[in-house]
Structures are given as structure tokens and as C-alpha cells.
Amino acid sequence: MQMFWLFLYNIIAVPLMWIIFHLLAIRNPKIRKGIQGRKALYKKLASELSGYPVHAPCFWIHNSSMGEFEQARPLIRELKKKFTDCVILVTFFSPSGLEHVKDGDGADIISYMPFDSFFDARRFVRLVRPRAAIVVRHEFWPNHLCRLNREGIPVILINASIRHENIFRYPFVISGQRFLFRCFDAILSVSQETLGLLKKYNLYAKYAELAGDTRYDQVVERARKAETAVASLRQLKGSRCCLVAGSTWPSDEAVLFPALAQLKSKDLLPWIVLVPHEPTEKHLSQAELALHQFELSTCRFSELQKSGTSCDVLIVDRVGLLASLYALGDIAFVGGGFGPGVHQVLEPAALGLVVFYGPRSTNSYEAGFIQKRGVGFVVDDSNRLYDQLSLFLKSPKQMETMGQKAAALVRENIGASKRIVACLEHHFFHDSNQ
């Protein structure tokens, strides 16, 4: 059955994807940049690999986006501790992740992943010759997975999460999923529920266990450093309570802004730090206009040094600051829940914030987890959000207690990165002293 799916993938899906990507690249600069960035991929990669000792073990970590790379960071730190001379190769399929990785993030080599054709996969794997290949969470590329299997290179899936059992309603879906999951030598899941589904549908051939989620390790590490990053904003905040609205989309803001206006009318408005998911000029201008219509004053983060302006809503017009800005908050509203799906809820929880988000949260296991534990709250509309926020704003002691519970919950779940490295060492490298 595996050969059937691989044959089908190569004669239908691969040519179709190649055509679609090149057609879309005509009008989509992001896709065009990804195609252009791969033109000298092998030459560049060979040059970078030549700078490291031949005997140094190489770990290849693939991420679908910057969010997955955030999950990989604590694992990279642990690999560097255990295998002191190792080389970490990090790949992305799209430029959106690759362009935001900075020097010092732990990766030795950062690269595009080649297009998933049979010949590209063979060339890439034989060039890199990784000691192990690690896929973070999802984005399975069949030809690369099968090539790694053929070359006898261990393939590990970390932070594995199956969110909806109903995807297995049809036999051909189960068969396709089984083909992909069985390419992995080890599947390390974030939850007992996922592990149970892997076993129920016989989705793994070799090894699966509960290891936890490396995101907990990363958010605790970032929380530890957050205060330093926001110290300059403490004076602006003063003694005010603060609500940080992170990764918001216009659809989230359409719910959030009326609730803020109600809070202001009741003299309950906290200081708001608004961090749009995509701070384009168009989005920023629209948000400012909407807030002004609700009689809420605004200022932009980029203008603070010039004016030092105090305002109801500080609009952050830079990327990469959100995780640290949560340190200013007492309450968080995490965006995406009224749009494509809720974003990262663990970052504010790790810093002791009560967390609110919209109903589209089934995409996030963590959102459901903190809701079950009573420190995350789903709101369906502006009125519900106003009601919930006003309750906490009127009871600062309760808000503080709930925030402490949220932070404790995150700390309880750290350690996944160490468990993953221990699994690698025990099952694949037990004969190595490196």
C-alpha cells in the first residue's frame, strides 16, 4: 500500500504542485521568492556543510513556519548540550519562516527545503547525510520521508498532535495517513489523546510515546527574558492594569474594540497594547480609524521615542515583540479565534496572564487545555468579552490568582525537549559517546 500511495503522489500530486507553484509565482511574490531562493540551493548548502568536520553529527530539523521553529528552539538547545560538536540544519519550505530566523537562534545552517520530487529528495538527503531527521508537528513531504527511510536515517516526528478524530471517517483517509505516519521511526506526541488515536488507527509501525510539547519549554525560556525587553515601557504603563491583545486580525478587532469602548464608558478601561498579526500600513490605519470612532486614543510603538505619548491603545507596528510584550500585561486577548484559528495562548499564560480568545480554537490543543483547567476563556461576541473582562477588572485579586494558576500550569508541563533527546539517545544513538 505504501508503494501505491507513493506512486500516486509522484505521478499526480508532484507534477500538479510544480505547475501550480510556478503559475501562482507569476502574481505571488512570496511564492516567487521561494522558487528563486532554491536556484542555488545545493551549491550553497554544499559550501556551508564543507565548513564543518566530516565526523560531526548533523541533525536536520524541518519546520513548516516560524511557529514550528519556535517549538524547535528548545530542542536545538538540548541537542547542542548533548552532542556538543553537532551541526544543526534547519529547513523551511516557504520564505516566511526562513527570513525571520536570526543569527544566534541555535541553527548552524538555515536553508530552503527542496521541492518534494523523487530526484530532489534523493540529492538533498545524500548531500546532507543527517544523523537524524526531525519534523516539527506537521508538514510531511512523502519523497523526502521515503528517501530517508531508504538511506536508513532515523526520522522522528515531534510535538505530534491529532486534533480531530473525524478526519478518519473514510478508509482511504486512514490509508493515506498510515502511509505518512509509518515513515517515521518514532512519533512523539503532545498528549495522551493523540497517542491513543495513533494506536487506535494503527498509524505507526515502529515506536510512539508521549513526550509532551516543546512549546512549554520555549515559552518559559522566553518568559524568563521578557522583562528585560519591556523595561523601557514600564514607565509608560505606570500603575495601570494592562490588556495585551496579541496576533489580532481585523475580525478579532471587530469584536474587541466595541468591548473596549464599553469598558471605557464604565471607567474600567485598562491600558491596551494592540499587536496586529500582520502590521501592514493598511491594517494599522484601519485599526486606528476604528479605535478613534470608539473615542479611544492611539499611538504607535515606533513613535514612542519621539513623543513619549500616553494613550488608551498602544499599537505595535513592529514584528517579533509580542512574546516579550505579554510581560506588561495582566490580561491577554489572543487573536485568530474570530479568524483562521486562535494563535499562541501559552506565551501569555507563562507570564501569568488570564487568557481570552474567540470560538475558533479547535486548531489549538493548548487553548482547549487551558480552558479545561480554568485559566483560558472562550468568548463568542463583544458583549460576552465585555462581561468577562469587567468581572476580572473589578476583582484584581481574582485576576492575579488566576494568572498565577496559568503560569503554574505552564511550568508543570516543561521538559519535553529533554525527553525527546533522551528518546533519540536511547533508541537510536545508545552506542554513541557523542
Order of alpha helices (4+ residues) and beta strands (2+ residues): alpha-alpha-alpha-alpha-beta-alpha-beta-alpha-beta-alpha-beta-alpha-beta-alpha-beta-alpha-beta-alpha-alpha-beta-alpha-beta-alpha-beta-alpha-beta-alpha-beta-alpha-beta-alpha-beta-alpha-alpha-alpha
